[in-house]
Amino acid sequence: MFKQITFLLLIITAVEKSYQRKPNVLFIIVDDLRPSLGIYGDDNARTPNIDALAKKSAVFTNVFAQQALCAPSRNSFLTSRRPDSLHLYDFNSYWRDVAGNFTTIPQLFKENGYYTHSIGKVFHPGKSSNFTDDSLYSWSRSPYHPPTEKYKNAKVCVTRNGLAQNILCPVIVNEQPGGSLPDLESLSAAKDFLKYHKQISTLPYFLAVGFHKPHIPLKFPIEYLRYHPFENVKIPPNHFRPPGLPNVAWNPWIDLRERDDIKALNVSFPFGSLSDYTIKRIVQHYNSAVTYIDDLVGELLQNIDKNTIVVILGDHGWSMGEHGEFSKYSNYDIATKVPLIIRVPGVTNFQRIIPQLVELVDLFPTLVDITNVTRNLGTCSVDGANSHLCTEGRSLAPLISPTFNLKATPWKTAVFTQYPRPGEYPTWKPNSDSPKLKDINIMGYSIRTDQYKYTEWISFDHRNFSADWNKIFGQELYDHYLDPNENLNLATRPEMNETVYLLRKQLRLGWRHV
């Protein structure tokens, strides 16, 4: 504990020396962004702007969302509470009403002298943020949503047979409804905010910008395809359903099947596969959308000053054929693992690659510590006595410090993710990928250590949010030292019984005991 406090003081001292006032914070969320960036070694990526930022940043290489679905993940990291604490696994409840009046990251900054503003998709819109993006509590002014956002699922994709609602949807921007795209409008709004805030306010700002792409549909300016020639695109070698995968774990990627271009392929439900050609096109278009967002991020970064902390993250990952799956909706690493890059001027003066296990719930206490906006957050107590303002994560500030010995100092030994299912066999109705709370009867809980990923699919009572660890519908065990892509399920092998026993015990004990 003394070492951690010492490292934290070093960061706070460096930040305070670098600034005449409190640092600004630019908090960038990229929807459905897996680590498909050059800095993470993706051969398909072209992301020069984010890669350039990473040269003077802390780059975390083992970061996991708590649930691979937009609203649960965002509400989780913005409150530093896990889905079981928020009672949110879908899009249809507001944590302040059903779980507790938990403080959010922007709310804390707002209450401590910051001007806070939301642009684009930060909180998930709708009931999960009270249809206001939690505006009354979290933001100093009304959140900005781009006008063309209303066309996000419109039939605007050009095909030989007219306009369609496709997954693959490169477009000519000025021919789109409204003559623009949501992320272009969000970039413009963010630049305007930065320009005018500097002129009219002496307050530091917390600006959250949420870019929609590469969330489906993969709609982006068509010129970005040139950065990803079809003949150069590589598809994942494990683009098949693993033979040992329990049925309950399968994500049948219903959101893709509902789109016109995939629907036309007549793929059998729930286990039918896509051709190599189609997978390659999905990879090409996903990475083109990421390059598009990289350009917007680069332009945004040109408009901030030296007094600005920058955070870039994805809300969860996205499968592009790995295990025969697409989209998110699972506990596989490919669905839960995200990029996280943090630049702290005066501290991260060079690239620092951080391999330690990290969770998105760690973001809140980290931002508190590196800005010194208020006192350190305490860990949420079991009885909820300090539930208004606390964390279910751990501050990453020590890891960011250049004096922290990443090899010699102990850190978390495990991280935790979860995903709900309506039943043990994939169904379209109720939706196996995105079940409503009333339909959730099974919860898949995962523990991820340096070597292993263990998942247990167990009975879950959605009425009282309780799990029955004695009723098991499936188990998964992957050895990341031998099988980093999680292709071979070892859970039923007799020689792994002791490993399963130990991981199951640790999984049941949970995040407080790592």
Phi, psi and omega in degrees: 000319180299319179297319181296316179298320179298314179298320181295318179296324177298317180294312181300318180296317179297317180297314183295326178290329184282340188238148171277341179216180180300145181289146168287162177229123171252115188246106187252121177249127179247121189290127176064030182270112169277176180286050178271064182229153179303319183297336178265008173082019179281119182292337180276351189277149166222095186224065187295329184285315177293323178297323178293318176301321183296340181294339176233048184215165166275123182247112182267127188254357179224071184246137186229134172285155182278338172206136185275063176205142194304299186297311178300320180293312183296313179296329178295306184283336179282344174248351185061035176238147180277159184308323179293332177281329180273346185056036182232116178232359180225214183246011199242026173210157182246121191301329181293334179273322190252345185234311182169158182276063187283136178289144177257168177303304181296328179298316180296320178293320177299318181286351182237039168092009179260149170267119187249139181214141180246131179232127179081213183265099178252280162291153173289129181293157179108203187297328184294345173233029175064028180059016183226005189059034182055037191299316185303323184266317195266337192235145180282341177215169182299133177300149179262128171240130183297138182303324183281000176302330182294345179261012189299330179246018181287161177279087183236002183275124185281127177227175178296336183256018180108199183276143184221168176255085187258166166285312183270115192211060172293141188225161167269116193301311186289354175262001179279155174305129184084354177068021181203187174230152185306317184289330173295320178291323177295319177300314180299317179296322179293319178296319177297317179300312182298321180294310187279330177297319179298326184281327191247352186228143174261357180285144169292156181243153166241104183252118177256125179239121180249112177273138184283320182279150012268026173304145179291151358290152180280074184253119185204164178302131189299335183295343181287345176297333183294338178282351184224070179305138185305320184291344180266351186285134177253136177257156183295138181293336183262047183271058179210157180285123180296136184296333183264010182282125176298145180304324183296335182277346188289133174259110183277012176043057182296326182298328175283319182298335182279350180275149188301317184290323178282323178302323182294344181278348178054049179283133182294146180254138007257356191252005181296152185247162175264155178290160176302321180299314181292319177300317181297321178293322178296315178300314180301315184285324176299312182290331173295319177296324178292319177297320174303311179294324177300320177298318180293320177298317179300317179293322178297318182295336178290348185254008178253163180257182184289350183266030189233123169281136180241131175236129175234131180209163167259152180280338172187176182273196182197126180277138175237053178104346177303131181063017183077011183250164176221162179071211185250240168063032177205178177257003174302151175305322185296336179265336186253342185275136185225159170282149173214119181233128181232121174253126177239101181306137181087349180240305180268076182274358177208169181288133179232108180274124186241108185271355183300154178290128186225148175238153180295337174294348178283347185296315185302303180297332178295312180296324176299316185286321184279346175257343185057035184293331177200185180294162181301145176283136174277159176288137180299132182281158181295322182276358177077014183296330180247033192288342182298314181221100179198181183226147170253022176236199180219134181299135178269002183306317178300321180295327182288331182298131180294347180269353182282127180276102186294334183272328190261343187260130180297150177220195176304140177265351181198158173230164191227137175224167179205158175208139182267157173220150175282330181201179186274355176238137184299134179224153177277319176226116355294155187288114180296329183283320186223067184288146172286156184308318183296341181261354184281120179236350181223142175234131175263112179258132182237143169240134182238117173254182177301321184263322191239153164238121178238130180234137177233123179263112189232165179295139182222128179264108184289346181283325180235012175058040182245145181252142177251101185288353180268350179247101188253132179255349180176154179224147176225139175218125179233136178261105185289342176290325182258335190218070185295341180267005175057055180261335188242109179280117184260006191298330184264002182280129184304323182292348180259007183303316182293319178298315178300317180300314182292318180292321178298319178297315180293323178297318180291326177293322172088189191292339181288350188242028176237000000 
